[in-house]
Amino acid sequence: MFSQILCAAGCGRTALTGSRICAIHAANAEAETERISALIREQTEIRDINAPGLNFDGQDFSGRVFYGCNFREASFNDCKFTGVKMRMCFFDFASFFNSDFSGSDLQFLSFAGSIIKNCSFKGSELVHINFSGTAVNGTIFNNSNLYNSRFIKADISNTNFIDCNVKRVNFIKTHREEVNFKSSNTAEAVFEMEAS
């Protein structure tokens, strides 16, 4: 699992992988982002990366395998994650704009409190994913397996879940506007609390 070494500046945040300081206290955050991006591009299997708060633009991380990584509060703009495999990674309070996760295999991830706009998760395995509190807009989940994932208190708009497996997916207290569940098994999803 990613390191919990605290930033040497004493702010209480965790230090970036390969550094003694966090993204906020880095002398050159762009250089730190490029260093971490290069580390990911150079490897097929990425383990235990700690990169909270970095801004990734136009990166291609397709086909990589990620285990136990932390990208909390990071931003991803026009990034490719097509065909990635991820296990136990954290993207809490991160932002994703125009990014592509098509054909990915994601399990036991957390996107809690994140912004996901104009992205694609088409044809993906999204099993046991925490999307609670996310703002999802203009995003495609078509032909995906979302088994046992959670969108509790999420704000979902202009988004398609066409022909998806939503068995045991929790949509309790979500705000949904122009959301399409055509050909998905919504009878097996949870939209309201059960009466006791």
QUIVEN-V851696 format. One record per backbone hydrogen bond with DSSP energy under -1.0 kcal/mol. CO is the residue of the C=O (numbers start at 1). NH is the residue of the N-H. Records with the same first field share a line. If there is no record, write none. Layout:
CO: NH + NH
This chain:
5: 15
7: 10
13: 7
16: 19
20: 8
21: 16
28: 32
29: 33
30: 34
31: 35
32: 36
33: 37
34: 38
35: 39
36: 40
37: 41
38: 42
40: 43
44: 65
46: 67
49: 70
50: 17
51: 54
54: 75
56: 77
59: 80
61: 64
64: 85
65: 46
66: 87
67: 48
69: 90
70: 51
71: 74
72: 53
74: 95
75: 56
76: 97
77: 58
79: 100
80: 61
81: 84
82: 63
84: 105
85: 66
86: 107
87: 68
89: 110
90: 71
91: 94
92: 73
94: 115
95: 76
96: 117
97: 78
99: 120
100: 81
101: 104
102: 83
104: 125
105: 86
106: 127
107: 88
109: 130
110: 91
111: 114
112: 93
114: 135
115: 96
116: 137
117: 98
119: 140
120: 101
121: 124
122: 103
124: 145
125: 106
127: 108
129: 150
130: 111
131: 134
132: 113
134: 155
135: 116
136: 157
137: 118
139: 160
140: 121
142: 123
144: 165
145: 126
146: 149
147: 128
149: 170
150: 131
151: 154
152: 133
154: 175
155: 136
156: 177
157: 138
159: 180
160: 141
162: 143
164: 185
165: 146
166: 169
167: 148
169: 190
170: 151
171: 174
172: 153
175: 156
177: 158
180: 161
181: 184
182: 163
184: 186
185: 188
186: 189
188: 168
190: 171
